[in-house]
């Protein structure tokens, strides 16, 4: 049972780090969105998204899962920018 609690504690610490990094990422992406809107650039850039997916999955063992998570992150951020983040 101690091992389970220890692993859960490790997951909690990782989740805390992920949340802070995602918050930072969202803030930066919103700034990118503001620049795109101001210069009449499209918010959605499929080639850029593919570059992101390729880069982040290059050195991970759970490629499909990481890609799905990032697809969700990018969708949330795009929606926030379009709605007015």
Secondary structure, DSSP 4 states (H G I P E B T S, - for coil): -HHHHHHHHHHHHHHHHHHHHHHHHHHHHHHHHHHHHHTT--S--HHHHHHHHHHHHTT-S-HHHHHHHHHHHHHHHHHHHHHT-
